[in-house]
Amino acid sequence: MEKIVFLYKKANVPDEIIQAAKLKTPAGFELILCEEQMPSKKRRGIVAQADYLMLYTVGFDDVDVAKKAKLMQILSAGYDRLDVNSLKSAGIPLATNGGANAPTVAEHTILLILALYRKLPLHHVSLKNGRWLGHQEVLSLHEIRGKRVGIIGFGKIGQEVARMARGFLANVVYFDPVPADARVEKELCATQIGFDQLISTSDIITIHIPLTQVSRGLIDAKVLRAMKPSAILINTARGGAIVEADLVAALSQQVIAGAGLDVFEAEPLDNSPLLEMENVVITPHTAGSTIDTWWRRLDFAFDNITRVSRGEKPLFVVDE
């Protein structure tokens, strides 16, 4: 019986999900749980037995003992916690979740846009505190309809954002080094443009790229100054894609109108100026997390592992 070792952080995986993972484990496989806080010696002993590794929100420093592993299947889209080169050298393919969280992240992106455009936090807190603002803020409220939504990164998540933005009758453009298929562009009414053009012409800029050496610090002071003063910036990808100090300065000086952020350079967020800014809507790295997403994560992971066990190539392998 082949062994699937599931490495995870207990705080991020409810017991109900663990039970679901046990029930969904395919016949012929044994699921072995390996919680992050497990002593190193014990963990490494378990990893050494793994035919397949399944990870969620943890790093991995045990490549040297993972001699049997045929696949590292992560349940997230991001892989910045992992040493991709070490895994390649060890001959262990690394697969993402195949877009399992794409609808969830895309919905959260739209949520942040609308919360900023309609000043939802201000109206909610004011009313809870007994203040009826009524139409006081009407001159600074906006709608998505007719706005240019610029999507940086046009993979599974970026394309889902485009689909939803089109539902609001927005105009969608995107930047990605790899152009989307013409059929996809036509279906989503999305146009590929250059990075600088996207930055300078978009009303809403939303980031959907993995964190790599190339993308780290992509949005800095220079890029922020090139944005329209009325533009808003959304990040549900990785905090490191934005130079946070530069963003704080741009928001304080009204270089841009606002930001909706689910991810940050350091997490959990603590004592940040972002917490006090009225033109910022923030959430605690929850954009990809719903109960619906978890079923898709597990189904894709076990399907991909089963593919490899049949001698087929895994899907959605990271290739930097």
N, C-alpha and C positions, 0 to 999 in steps of 0.2 A: 504493500500500500504506500503510495507516494505521500510525502508530507508537505503541507502548506504551513509555513510559519508566519503568523500574523503579528507584526510588531506595531504597537500603537501606544498612544498616550491616553491613559484612563480618563483624564478629564475631558477629552475630546470625543470619546466614543461611549455613548450610554450603554448600560447593560442590555437594554432591549435590542440594540444593534448587534451586540456580541451574540445574543441568542439567535438572532436572525441569521447571522453569518454561519453559526453551527448548523442551522436547519438547511441553509442553502448550499452547504459544502457538497460537491458532487460525489456520487458513489465512487468508491475506489480511492478516495483521498482522505487523509486525516488532517484536521485543522488543529494546529498547536498555537495556543495564545502566548504571547510574549510581551508583557507590559513594560513600558519604558523604564520604570523604576526597579525592575528586576536586577539583582546583583550581576555584575559584568561577567563573572566566570560562568554562572548558570546560563545567562543569555547566550554567550558565545558557544556553549555546549549545544544549546538548542539550535542555533543558527547553523552549526556544522552538520546537523541532520537534515536541513531543509532541501527539498527538491525544488520548492518554489517559495519565494519571499513575497509577502503582501504587506505594504506599509501604509500608515496614515499619520501625517503630521509629526513624523520623527525623522531624525537623521540616521545615518548608518555608517558605523566605523568598523564593521566586522567583515569586510570584504576578504580579508586574508583567511578566514575560516569557512567562508561560504563556498567550499569546493564543489559541492553537489548541485548548487543552485542553477537551474536552467532559465529562470526568469525572475526579475524583480518587478512586481506589479504594484504600482502605487495607486491609491484610491483618490488621489487629488489630481488636479491639472498641473500644478506647479511642482518643479523638481529641484528647486534651488537649494534645498537642504542636503542634497546628495552630491557626491563626487562622481560626476558622469565619467570622467576619464579613468578613474580607478575601476569602475564597473566594466568599462569597455576593455580595459587591459586584462580583467579577470574573465572576460568572455561572457558576462552576464547581461543580457538585453534588459533595458529599462523601459517599461511601458507606462504611459499615463492612463487616465481613466476613460479615454476615448470620448471625451465630451459629455460624460455622465452628468456633470454639474453645469453644463452650458445654459440650459433654460433657467436654472435657479440664479446663476450669476447675472444673466441678462435681465431677468425681472428685477433684481436688486439694483442694477444699473439704472433702469427706468425709475425705480423708486427714489433713488438719490436725486435724479434729475428733477422729478416732480416736487420732491420735498424742498429743493432749493428754489425752483421756479415759483412755487406757491407759498414759500416761507412757512412750511408746515410746523417746524419746531417752535417758532415764535408764536404762531396762532394757537397751537396746542397748549404751550406752557402758560401763555397769557390768560386763556380761557379757564384753565385749571386753577389759576390764581385769582380768578374773579374779575379779570379785565376783558371787556368786550371791545376788540379793536375794530370790528366792523370792516369798513372799506378804507381804513387809514393807510394801508400799505398798497393800495390798488395800483399806484404808478410804478411800483417796482415788482409787480407780479407778471409772470409770462406764461405762455403756452408753448408746447413743443412743436405744434403744427407750423409748417413753413420754415422752421429753423434748419440750419445745416449742422448735421451731426457728423463729426469726424471721428472715425474709429481707427485707433492705432493697434494693429494686430487683427488679422481677419481670418483667424482659425474658427473652430467650432463656436466659441463664445462670441467672438466679434460678429460672426454671421447671425447668431441668434439676436444680438442687439440690433443689427440692421433690420432683421425681420420685424422686430417689435417696434422699432422707431418708424418704420414705414407704415405701421398700423396707426401711428399718430400723425401721418402725412408729413413727416419730416423729409428733408433731402439728405441722402446718405452718401458720404464719400469715405474712402478708407486708404490707409497706407499700410503696405506690407511688402517686404522684399520679394515675396513669392506671390504673384498675381493669382487671384481666384479664377476658377474655371469660368469661361464666358457664360455658360448656362447659369451658374450661381449668381454672377453679376446681374444678369437679366432678370432672374427670379426675384432678387432682392432689390432691384433698381439701385444698385450700388456702383459707384465709379471710383476706380483707383486713381489717386493723384499723388504728387510728391509730398514728402514730409513737410517741407517749409510751406507749401501752399495750403496743406491741411491746417497747419498751426495758425496761419495768418487769416484764414477765411472762415473757419468753423465757429459756430455759436456755442456748440457743445463739443468738447473733446473728451473721449473716453478711452481708457487704456486697457488693452487686453493682450498683453505680451508676457512671455515667461521672463523671469529675471536671470539674465546672463551677463557676462562681462561686457557685452555690447550694449545691453539695454539698461544697465545700472546707471543711474543719474541721467537718464535720457532727457527728462524734463528739468532743465535748470533755469537759472535767472534769464539767460539769453532767450531761451524758448518761451518763457513766460512773458517776457517783454514783447515778443512777436505776436502774442495772442491779441484778439480784440478786447478792449476794455470791458465790453459787455459779456465776454465769454465766460463759461464755467468749465471746470476741469473735474472729471470723475475718474477715480482709481479704485477698481475692484480686483486688480491683478496682484501686484507686489509693491510694498511701500518703497523699496529701493529703486524703483523706476523713476521716482521723483526726488530731487534734492529738497528735503523737507524745509530746511532753513530758508532756501530761496522761495519756496511756496509761501511760507509764513510772511516773509517780507512783501511778496507780491500781493497777498491778500490784505495786509495791513496798509499798504500804500495804494490800494485799489487799482493795481495794475491789471488785475482781472476781477470779475464780479463775484466769483465764489468757487467753492470746491465741495465735492461730495466724496468722502473717503471711507473705505472699508479696511484699508491696509496702511501700515506705517513703517517707517525705517526701523523702529524698535517697538516690539510688542511684548506685553501689553502697554498701551499708551499711558504715559504718566507725566504729570506736570508739564504738559505741552501748551504753548500759546494757542494751538488749534482748539483746545477745549473751551476757550473763552470767546471765540469769534462768532459773531452772529451770521456771517456769510459763509459758514462752514456747517455741513451736516456730516456727522461721523457715526459709524457703526463698528462693532468690535470683531472684525474679520469673520463675518457671518454670511457673506454674500453667496457662498457656495453650499450653505448648509440648510437643508430641509429634510424632512422624513422621506419625501419623494426622491430626492437625490440619492439618499442612502440605498434605496432598493436598486437604483440604476448602477450605482458604484459596485455593489456586490455582484450583481448579475454580470456586468461586463468583466469584472476581475476573474470570476470563476470560469466564464466562457473563454477568456483569453488563456488562462492556465490550462484548460481542457484542450484548447487548440494545440498548445505546445506539447502536451502529453501524447497527442496523436501524431506528432512529428511535423506539424504545420508551423509556419512562422507566426509569431505573435503580432497583433495589431497595435498601432499607435506607439511604435518604439521611438524613443527620443534619439535623434541623430543631429547633434550640433555641428 
